[in-house]
Amino acid sequence: MDLIKPGFGLVFWTVVTFIILLILLRKFAWKPILGAVSEREEGIKEALASAENARKEMENLKADNERILQEARTERESMLKEAREIKEKTIARAETEAQERANKIIEKAQAAIESEKKAAMAELKNHVADLSIEIAEKVVRAELSNKDRQLGLVEDMLDETKLN
């Protein structure tokens, strides 16, 4: 039964040793252990806060990226629209200029045709006038070459003037 019941001396020295151990631990080890635990706790808190900040920053960056991407799409669409408008204006301007040039060429051609026509008519009139004068000269010569015919012609003219 001695094994189950410890002696008073053993309990006393065990308690004294335990108290000395507690005092030594409190004096030398307790503060460094608590300090290390506190440092570890603070490090974990900082790491969690840092992770939360990183998550928030990632969300902000993602939102910024989406906004920038949307702005880029909008700008691309506006640039494409502007390019289409410029293309259409350029085509319309080219068509207008081509039509104006064609109209000017047609007007010049019509003016040239009219000028050539007038020149041809004038030349034809001059030619007809020359022919008429030649024919009249020949007729008058033929009529006036004979004295009897001259008198007959004068009398016919006088008769015509008296009638009117």
BELJO-V612590 format. One record per residue. N is the residue number from 1. RES is the residue in three letters. PHI is phi as a letter, one per 20 degrees, with the letter a starting at -180 (NA if undefined). OMEGA is omega in whole degrees, 0 to 359 (NA if undefined). NEAR is the number of other ideal C-beta (glycine too) atoms within 10 Angstrom. Layout:
# BELJO-V612590
n = {N,N}
res = {RES,RES}
phi = {PHI,PHI}
omega = {OMEGA,OMEGA}
near = {NEAR,NEAR}
This chain:
# BELJO-V612590
n = {1,2,3,4,5,6,7,8,9,10,11,12,13,14,15,16,17,18,19,20,21,22,23,24,25,26,27,28,29,30,31,32,33,34,35,36,37,38,39,40,41,42,43,44,45,46,47,48,49,50,51,52,53,54,55,56,57,58,59,60,61,62,63,64,65,66,67,68,69,70,71,72,73,74,75,76,77,78,79,80,81,82,83,84,85,86,87,88,89,90,91,92,93,94,95,96,97,98,99,100,101,102,103,104,105,106,107,108,109,110,111,112,113,114,115,116,117,118,119,120,121,122,123,124,125,126,127,128,129,130,131,132,133,134,135,136,137,138,139,140,141,142,143,144,145,146,147,148,149,150,151,152,153,154,155,156,157,158,159,160,161,162,163,164}
res = {MET,ASP,LEU,ILE,LYS,PRO,GLY,PHE,GLY,LEU,VAL,PHE,TRP,THR,VAL,VAL,THR,PHE,ILE,ILE,LEU,LEU,ILE,LEU,LEU,ARG,LYS,PHE,ALA,TRP,LYS,PRO,ILE,LEU,GLY,ALA,VAL,SER,GLU,ARG,GLU,GLU,GLY,ILE,LYS,GLU,ALA,LEU,ALA,SER,ALA,GLU,ASN,ALA,ARG,LYS,GLU,MET,GLU,ASN,LEU,LYS,ALA,ASP,ASN,GLU,ARG,ILE,LEU,GLN,GLU,ALA,ARG,THR,GLU,ARG,GLU,SER,MET,LEU,LYS,GLU,ALA,ARG,GLU,ILE,LYS,GLU,LYS,THR,ILE,ALA,ARG,ALA,GLU,THR,GLU,ALA,GLN,GLU,ARG,ALA,ASN,LYS,ILE,ILE,GLU,LYS,ALA,GLN,ALA,ALA,ILE,GLU,SER,GLU,LYS,LYS,ALA,ALA,MET,ALA,GLU,LEU,LYS,ASN,HIS,VAL,ALA,ASP,LEU,SER,ILE,GLU,ILE,ALA,GLU,LYS,VAL,VAL,ARG,ALA,GLU,LEU,SER,ASN,LYS,ASP,ARG,GLN,LEU,GLY,LEU,VAL,GLU,ASP,MET,LEU,ASP,GLU,THR,LYS,LEU,ASN}
phi = {NA,f,f,e,d,f,e,f,f,f,f,f,f,f,f,f,f,f,f,f,f,f,f,f,f,f,f,d,d,f,f,f,f,f,f,f,f,f,f,f,f,f,f,f,f,f,f,f,f,f,f,f,f,f,f,f,f,f,f,f,f,f,f,f,f,f,f,f,f,f,f,f,f,f,f,f,f,f,f,f,f,f,f,f,f,f,f,f,f,f,f,f,f,f,f,f,f,f,f,f,f,f,f,f,f,f,f,f,f,f,f,f,f,f,f,f,f,f,f,f,f,f,f,f,f,f,f,f,f,f,f,f,f,f,f,f,f,f,f,f,f,f,f,e,f,d,f,f,f,f,f,f,f,f,f,f,f,f,f,f,f,f,f,e}
omega = {179,181,182,181,178,181,182,182,180,180,182,183,178,179,180,180,180,179,178,179,178,180,180,179,181,183,189,190,186,180,178,180,179,178,180,178,179,178,179,179,178,178,179,178,179,179,177,178,178,178,178,177,179,178,179,179,177,178,178,179,179,178,178,179,178,180,180,179,178,177,179,178,180,180,178,179,180,178,178,179,179,179,178,180,179,179,181,178,180,179,180,179,179,179,180,180,179,179,179,179,179,178,179,179,179,179,178,180,179,178,179,179,180,179,179,179,179,180,180,179,180,179,179,178,179,180,178,179,179,179,180,179,179,180,180,179,181,180,181,178,180,181,184,180,179,184,180,179,179,181,180,180,180,180,178,180,179,179,180,180,179,181,182,NA}
near = {4,6,5,5,9,11,9,8,8,10,11,11,11,11,10,10,10,10,10,10,11,11,11,11,12,10,9,10,11,13,11,9,11,10,10,10,10,10,10,10,10,10,10,10,10,10,10,10,10,10,10,10,10,10,10,10,10,10,10,10,10,10,10,10,10,10,10,10,10,10,10,10,10,10,10,10,10,10,10,10,10,10,10,10,10,10,10,10,10,10,10,10,10,10,10,10,10,10,10,10,10,10,10,10,10,10,10,10,10,10,10,10,10,10,10,10,10,10,10,10,10,10,10,10,10,10,10,10,10,10,10,10,10,10,10,10,10,10,10,11,9,10,12,11,9,11,8,7,12,12,10,12,14,10,10,10,10,10,9,9,8,7,6,4}
